[in-house]
Amino acid sequence: MQISVYVFVQVEKGEPWQIAASVSKIDGIKTAHTVTGQFDIIAYAELDGLETLKNVVRKIQSIDGVQHTQTAVCIP
């Protein structure tokens, strides 16, 4: 079952653009934008299921400078 998700990312102080570029290279991520507000990056992904989502979030969290993520699964 294909799912659509948004992953909100908080990063350490510095330049979030490099982290967003790394996030955008992860398989399944369609877009990753730096934004203002509570989070520094918002990424959109289309994935094959919850197990794939878990793997994608782990990859994002393993990027140097990522402090916290929050995930929102879209409800059709």
N, C-alpha and C positions, 0 to 999 in steps of 0.2 A: 504494500500500500504506500503510495507516494504521499509525503507530507511536505508542507511548506512551513518554514520557521523563520523567526527573527531572533538573532542572538545579539544582545546588548553587551558591550564590553567596556569595562573601566580599565584604564591603564595608569601606570606610574607617571609621575611628572615627566614632561618631555614632549617629544613629537609623536603624536598618535598616527601620523601619516605612514610611517614606516611599518607600524604594526598592522594598519589597515591593508597595506600592500601585501603583507605576509598572509593575512586572513583570506584575502581575495584569491590566493593561489591554492587554497584547500579545495579538494574535489567536492563538488556539490554546492559550494558558495557561488551564488550568482552575482552579488554585489556586496561591497563593503565600503561604507561611507564614514568619514569623520564628521562628527556633529557637535553642536553645543548642548549643554544641559547636564543632567545627572550622569549620563554615559558619554564616552568619548568616540565610540564606534558603534554603528548599527550594521549588522550583516544580514543578508537575506539568503536563504538556502532552500533548495528543493532536493529532498532526500528520499531514499527508498524505505525508510522506516525508523523506528525508535532506536534500534541498535546502531544504525548508521549515524543517527543524531548524536548518540553518546560518544561515538568515535570522533566526530567532527568537533564537538565541544571540548573533548580532551586535547585534541590538536590545538585548538585556539588557546586553551589554558596553558599549554606548554610553551607558547611563544614568550620569549623574554619581554618583560614589561607589562604583561597582562596581570592585573590584580584580581579581577572579579568578572564573572559572566552571569547573565540572566537570560533565560530562553523563553520565548513565547511561541507555542505551536498554534498555527492558524486552524480555526475550526470551520470546515466547509459548510 
